């Protein structure tokens, strides 16, 4: 399993995104992020 790291566009905290994941929630501020361009 590969984990991609990116930052929350709202607060700048690091976010962990798993391959194939379509949504992510920031563990710091709780913002929900839709992930686009993901191949299943």
mmCIF file of the N, C-alpha and C atoms, coordinates in Angstrom:
data_MODEL
# 
_entry.id   MODEL 
# 
loop_
_atom_site.group_PDB 
_atom_site.id 
_atom_site.type_symbol 
_atom_site.label_atom_id 
_atom_site.label_alt_id 
_atom_site.label_comp_id 
_atom_site.label_asym_id 
_atom_site.label_entity_id 
_atom_site.label_seq_id 
_atom_site.pdbx_PDB_ins_code 
_atom_site.Cartn_x 
_atom_site.Cartn_y 
_atom_site.Cartn_z 
_atom_site.occupancy 
_atom_site.B_iso_or_equiv 
_atom_site.pdbx_formal_charge 
_atom_site.auth_seq_id 
_atom_site.auth_comp_id 
_atom_site.auth_asym_id 
_atom_site.auth_atom_id 
_atom_site.pdbx_PDB_model_num 
ATOM 1   N N  . UNK A 1 1  ? 0.848   -1.173 0.000   1.00 0.00 ? 1  UNK A N  1 
ATOM 2   C CA . UNK A 1 1  ? 0.000   0.000  0.000   1.00 0.00 ? 1  UNK A CA 1 
ATOM 3   C C  . UNK A 1 1  ? 0.893   1.235  0.000   1.00 0.00 ? 1  UNK A C  1 
ATOM 4   N N  . UNK A 1 2  ? 0.633   2.116  -0.923  1.00 0.00 ? 2  UNK A N  1 
ATOM 5   C CA . UNK A 1 2  ? 1.391   3.357  -1.033  1.00 0.00 ? 2  UNK A CA 1 
ATOM 6   C C  . UNK A 1 2  ? 0.539   4.505  -0.514  1.00 0.00 ? 2  UNK A C  1 
ATOM 7   N N  . UNK A 1 3  ? 1.117   5.373  0.277   1.00 0.00 ? 3  UNK A N  1 
ATOM 8   C CA . UNK A 1 3  ? 0.413   6.534  0.803   1.00 0.00 ? 3  UNK A CA 1 
ATOM 9   C C  . UNK A 1 3  ? 1.019   7.787  0.193   1.00 0.00 ? 3  UNK A C  1 
ATOM 10  N N  . UNK A 1 4  ? 0.172   8.597  -0.408  1.00 0.00 ? 4  UNK A N  1 
ATOM 11  C CA . UNK A 1 4  ? 0.607   9.872  -0.962  1.00 0.00 ? 4  UNK A CA 1 
ATOM 12  C C  . UNK A 1 4  ? 0.409   10.949 0.090   1.00 0.00 ? 4  UNK A C  1 
ATOM 13  N N  . UNK A 1 5  ? 1.344   11.885 0.170   1.00 0.00 ? 5  UNK A N  1 
ATOM 14  C CA . UNK A 1 5  ? 1.206   12.987 1.119   1.00 0.00 ? 5  UNK A CA 1 
ATOM 15  C C  . UNK A 1 5  ? 0.973   14.281 0.363   1.00 0.00 ? 5  UNK A C  1 
ATOM 16  N N  . UNK A 1 6  ? 0.076   15.068 0.887   1.00 0.00 ? 6  UNK A N  1 
ATOM 17  C CA . UNK A 1 6  ? -0.219  16.380 0.333   1.00 0.00 ? 6  UNK A CA 1 
ATOM 18  C C  . UNK A 1 6  ? -0.600  17.285 1.500   1.00 0.00 ? 6  UNK A C  1 
ATOM 19  N N  . UNK A 1 7  ? -0.896  18.526 1.230   1.00 0.00 ? 7  UNK A N  1 
ATOM 20  C CA . UNK A 1 7  ? -1.286  19.442 2.301   1.00 0.00 ? 7  UNK A CA 1 
ATOM 21  C C  . UNK A 1 7  ? -2.742  19.858 2.142   1.00 0.00 ? 7  UNK A C  1 
ATOM 22  N N  . UNK A 1 8  ? -3.386  20.136 3.256   1.00 0.00 ? 8  UNK A N  1 
ATOM 23  C CA . UNK A 1 8  ? -4.765  20.605 3.264   1.00 0.00 ? 8  UNK A CA 1 
ATOM 24  C C  . UNK A 1 8  ? -4.808  21.989 2.627   1.00 0.00 ? 8  UNK A C  1 
ATOM 25  N N  . UNK A 1 9  ? -5.700  22.203 1.663   1.00 0.00 ? 9  UNK A N  1 
ATOM 26  C CA . UNK A 1 9  ? -5.781  23.513 1.020   1.00 0.00 ? 9  UNK A CA 1 
ATOM 27  C C  . UNK A 1 9  ? -6.373  24.591 1.928   1.00 0.00 ? 9  UNK A C  1 
ATOM 28  N N  . UNK A 1 10 ? -6.952  24.190 3.050   1.00 0.00 ? 10 UNK A N  1 
ATOM 29  C CA . UNK A 1 10 ? -7.591  25.143 3.957   1.00 0.00 ? 10 UNK A CA 1 
ATOM 30  C C  . UNK A 1 10 ? -6.676  25.590 5.100   1.00 0.00 ? 10 UNK A C  1 
ATOM 31  N N  . UNK A 1 11 ? -5.908  24.638 5.688   1.00 0.00 ? 11 UNK A N  1 
ATOM 32  C CA . UNK A 1 11 ? -5.086  25.012 6.842   1.00 0.00 ? 11 UNK A CA 1 
ATOM 33  C C  . UNK A 1 11 ? -3.597  24.741 6.653   1.00 0.00 ? 11 UNK A C  1 
ATOM 34  N N  . UNK A 1 12 ? -3.239  23.995 5.596   1.00 0.00 ? 12 UNK A N  1 
ATOM 35  C CA . UNK A 1 12 ? -1.828  23.728 5.317   1.00 0.00 ? 12 UNK A CA 1 
ATOM 36  C C  . UNK A 1 12 ? -1.245  22.526 6.040   1.00 0.00 ? 12 UNK A C  1 
ATOM 37  N N  . UNK A 1 13 ? -2.064  21.809 6.818   1.00 0.00 ? 13 UNK A N  1 
ATOM 38  C CA . UNK A 1 13 ? -1.574  20.621 7.524   1.00 0.00 ? 13 UNK A CA 1 
ATOM 39  C C  . UNK A 1 13 ? -1.329  19.485 6.535   1.00 0.00 ? 13 UNK A C  1 
ATOM 40  N N  . UNK A 1 14 ? -0.419  18.580 6.877   1.00 0.00 ? 14 UNK A N  1 
ATOM 41  C CA . UNK A 1 14 ? -0.165  17.415 6.034   1.00 0.00 ? 14 UNK A CA 1 
ATOM 42  C C  . UNK A 1 14 ? -1.380  16.498 6.035   1.00 0.00 ? 14 UNK A C  1 
ATOM 43  N N  . UNK A 1 15 ? -1.689  15.937 4.869   1.00 0.00 ? 15 UNK A N  1 
ATOM 44  C CA . UNK A 1 15 ? -2.785  14.982 4.734   1.00 0.00 ? 15 UNK A CA 1 
ATOM 45  C C  . UNK A 1 15 ? -2.242  13.711 4.108   1.00 0.00 ? 15 UNK A C  1 
ATOM 46  N N  . UNK A 1 16 ? -2.710  12.559 4.594   1.00 0.00 ? 16 UNK A N  1 
ATOM 47  C CA . UNK A 1 16 ? -2.341  11.278 4.019   1.00 0.00 ? 16 UNK A CA 1 
ATOM 48  C C  . UNK A 1 16 ? -3.485  10.835 3.117   1.00 0.00 ? 16 UNK A C  1 
ATOM 49  N N  . UNK A 1 17 ? -3.151  10.457 1.888   1.00 0.00 ? 17 UNK A N  1 
ATOM 50  C CA . UNK A 1 17 ? -4.152  10.020 0.926   1.00 0.00 ? 17 UNK A CA 1 
ATOM 51  C C  . UNK A 1 17 ? -3.750  8.649  0.403   1.00 0.00 ? 17 UNK A C  1 
ATOM 52  N N  . UNK A 1 18 ? -4.647  7.683  0.548   1.00 0.00 ? 18 UNK A N  1 
ATOM 53  C CA . UNK A 1 18 ? -4.389  6.331  0.076   1.00 0.00 ? 18 UNK A CA 1 
ATOM 54  C C  . UNK A 1 18 ? -4.734  6.225  -1.403  1.00 0.00 ? 18 UNK A C  1 
ATOM 55  N N  . UNK A 1 19 ? -4.046  5.353  -2.137  1.00 0.00 ? 19 UNK A N  1 
ATOM 56  C CA . UNK A 1 19 ? -4.356  5.172  -3.558  1.00 0.00 ? 19 UNK A CA 1 
ATOM 57  C C  . UNK A 1 19 ? -5.826  4.791  -3.747  1.00 0.00 ? 19 UNK A C  1 
ATOM 58  N N  . UNK A 1 20 ? -6.477  5.403  -4.727  1.00 0.00 ? 20 UNK A N  1 
ATOM 59  C CA . UNK A 1 20 ? -7.863  5.120  -5.018  1.00 0.00 ? 20 UNK A CA 1 
ATOM 60  C C  . UNK A 1 20 ? -8.863  5.856  -4.152  1.00 0.00 ? 20 UNK A C  1 
ATOM 61  N N  . UNK A 1 21 ? -8.383  6.586  -3.171  1.00 0.00 ? 21 UNK A N  1 
ATOM 62  C CA . UNK A 1 21 ? -9.268  7.327  -2.272  1.00 0.00 ? 21 UNK A CA 1 
ATOM 63  C C  . UNK A 1 21 ? -9.893  8.501  -3.019  1.00 0.00 ? 21 UNK A C  1 
ATOM 64  N N  . UNK A 1 22 ? -11.194 8.689  -2.861  1.00 0.00 ? 22 UNK A N  1 
ATOM 65  C CA . UNK A 1 22 ? -11.919 9.745  -3.575  1.00 0.00 ? 22 UNK A CA 1 
ATOM 66  C C  . UNK A 1 22 ? -12.196 10.958 -2.685  1.00 0.00 ? 22 UNK A C  1 
ATOM 67  N N  . UNK A 1 23 ? -12.166 10.775 -1.373  1.00 0.00 ? 23 UNK A N  1 
ATOM 68  C CA . UNK A 1 23 ? -12.390 11.860 -0.412  1.00 0.00 ? 23 UNK A CA 1 
ATOM 69  C C  . UNK A 1 23 ? -11.371 11.718 0.708   1.00 0.00 ? 23 UNK A C  1 
ATOM 70  N N  . UNK A 1 24 ? -11.005 12.819 1.292   1.00 0.00 ? 24 UNK A N  1 
ATOM 71  C CA . UNK A 1 24 ? -10.113 12.795 2.447   1.00 0.00 ? 24 UNK A CA 1 
ATOM 72  C C  . UNK A 1 24 ? -10.574 13.859 3.431   1.00 0.00 ? 24 UNK A C  1 
ATOM 73  N N  . UNK A 1 25 ? -10.301 13.617 4.704   1.00 0.00 ? 25 UNK A N  1 
ATOM 74  C CA . UNK A 1 25 ? -10.637 14.594 5.736   1.00 0.00 ? 25 UNK A CA 1 
ATOM 75  C C  . UNK A 1 25 ? -9.360  14.979 6.462   1.00 0.00 ? 25 UNK A C  1 
ATOM 76  N N  . UNK A 1 26 ? -9.166  16.280 6.617   1.00 0.00 ? 26 UNK A N  1 
ATOM 77  C CA . UNK A 1 26 ? -7.990  16.777 7.314   1.00 0.00 ? 26 UNK A CA 1 
ATOM 78  C C  . UNK A 1 26 ? -8.098  16.404 8.794   1.00 0.00 ? 26 UNK A C  1 
ATOM 79  N N  . UNK A 1 27 ? -7.073  15.758 9.322   1.00 0.00 ? 27 UNK A N  1 
ATOM 80  C CA . UNK A 1 27 ? -7.069  15.363 10.721  1.00 0.00 ? 27 UNK A CA 1 
ATOM 81  C C  . UNK A 1 27 ? -6.918  16.567 11.647  1.00 0.00 ? 27 UNK A C  1 
ATOM 82  N N  . UNK A 1 28 ? -6.440  17.671 11.113  1.00 0.00 ? 28 UNK A N  1 
ATOM 83  C CA . UNK A 1 28 ? -6.204  18.854 11.941  1.00 0.00 ? 28 UNK A CA 1 
ATOM 84  C C  . UNK A 1 28 ? -7.431  19.765 12.017  1.00 0.00 ? 28 UNK A C  1 
ATOM 85  N N  . UNK A 1 29 ? -7.953  20.187 10.851  1.00 0.00 ? 29 UNK A N  1 
ATOM 86  C CA . UNK A 1 29 ? -9.063  21.153 10.863  1.00 0.00 ? 29 UNK A CA 1 
ATOM 87  C C  . UNK A 1 29 ? -10.414 20.523 10.541  1.00 0.00 ? 29 UNK A C  1 
ATOM 88  N N  . UNK A 1 30 ? -10.423 19.257 10.075  1.00 0.00 ? 30 UNK A N  1 
ATOM 89  C CA . UNK A 1 30 ? -11.669 18.558 9.799   1.00 0.00 ? 30 UNK A CA 1 
ATOM 90  C C  . UNK A 1 30 ? -12.277 18.853 8.440   1.00 0.00 ? 30 UNK A C  1 
ATOM 91  N N  . UNK A 1 31 ? -11.604 19.614 7.604   1.00 0.00 ? 31 UNK A N  1 
ATOM 92  C CA . UNK A 1 31 ? -12.125 19.935 6.280   1.00 0.00 ? 31 UNK A CA 1 
ATOM 93  C C  . UNK A 1 31 ? -12.157 18.688 5.409   1.00 0.00 ? 31 UNK A C  1 
ATOM 94  N N  . UNK A 1 32 ? -13.182 18.576 4.586   1.00 0.00 ? 32 UNK A N  1 
ATOM 95  C CA . UNK A 1 32 ? -13.319 17.476 3.646   1.00 0.00 ? 32 UNK A CA 1 
ATOM 96  C C  . UNK A 1 32 ? -12.805 17.919 2.286   1.00 0.00 ? 32 UNK A C  1 
ATOM 97  N N  . UNK A 1 33 ? -12.028 17.053 1.644   1.00 0.00 ? 33 UNK A N  1 
ATOM 98  C CA . UNK A 1 33 ? -11.429 17.362 0.359   1.00 0.00 ? 33 UNK A CA 1 
ATOM 99  C C  . UNK A 1 33 ? -11.808 16.277 -0.641  1.00 0.00 ? 33 UNK A C  1 
ATOM 100 N N  . UNK A 1 34 ? -12.278 16.676 -1.811  1.00 0.00 ? 34 UNK A N  1 
ATOM 101 C CA . UNK A 1 34 ? -12.583 15.742 -2.890  1.00 0.00 ? 34 UNK A CA 1 
ATOM 102 C C  . UNK A 1 34 ? -11.317 15.586 -3.727  1.00 0.00 ? 34 UNK A C  1 
ATOM 103 N N  . UNK A 1 35 ? -10.944 14.362 -4.009  1.00 0.00 ? 35 UNK A N  1 
ATOM 104 C CA . UNK A 1 35 ? -9.728  14.078 -4.767  1.00 0.00 ? 35 UNK A CA 1 
ATOM 105 C C  . UNK A 1 35 ? -10.135 13.770 -6.203  1.00 0.00 ? 35 UNK A C  1 
ATOM 106 N N  . UNK A 1 36 ? -9.594  14.522 -7.158  1.00 0.00 ? 36 UNK A N  1 
ATOM 107 C CA . UNK A 1 36 ? -9.918  14.311 -8.559  1.00 0.00 ? 36 UNK A CA 1 
ATOM 108 C C  . UNK A 1 36 ? -8.720  13.729 -9.300  1.00 0.00 ? 36 UNK A C  1 
ATOM 109 N N  . UNK A 1 37 ? -8.977  13.178 -10.452 1.00 0.00 ? 37 UNK A N  1 
ATOM 110 C CA . UNK A 1 37 ? -7.893  12.620 -11.264 1.00 0.00 ? 37 UNK A CA 1 
ATOM 111 C C  . UNK A 1 37 ? -7.389  11.294 -10.740 1.00 0.00 ? 37 UNK A C  1 
ATOM 112 N N  . UNK A 1 38 ? -8.231  10.587 -9.984  1.00 0.00 ? 38 UNK A N  1 
ATOM 113 C CA . UNK A 1 38 ? -7.836  9.300  -9.399  1.00 0.00 ? 38 UNK A CA 1 
ATOM 114 C C  . UNK A 1 38 ? -8.342  8.175  -10.283 1.00 0.00 ? 38 UNK A C  1 
ATOM 115 N N  . UNK A 1 39 ? -7.451  7.244  -10.613 1.00 0.00 ? 39 UNK A N  1 
ATOM 116 C CA . UNK A 1 39 ? -7.854  6.061  -11.359 1.00 0.00 ? 39 UNK A CA 1 
ATOM 117 C C  . UNK A 1 39 ? -8.098  4.946  -10.382 1.00 0.00 ? 39 UNK A C  1 
ATOM 118 N N  . UNK A 1 40 ? -9.219  4.232  -10.523 1.00 0.00 ? 40 UNK A N  1 
ATOM 119 C CA . UNK A 1 40 ? -9.556  3.121  -9.613  1.00 0.00 ? 40 UNK A CA 1 
ATOM 120 C C  . UNK A 1 40 ? -8.840  1.863  -9.989  1.00 0.00 ? 40 UNK A C  1 
# 
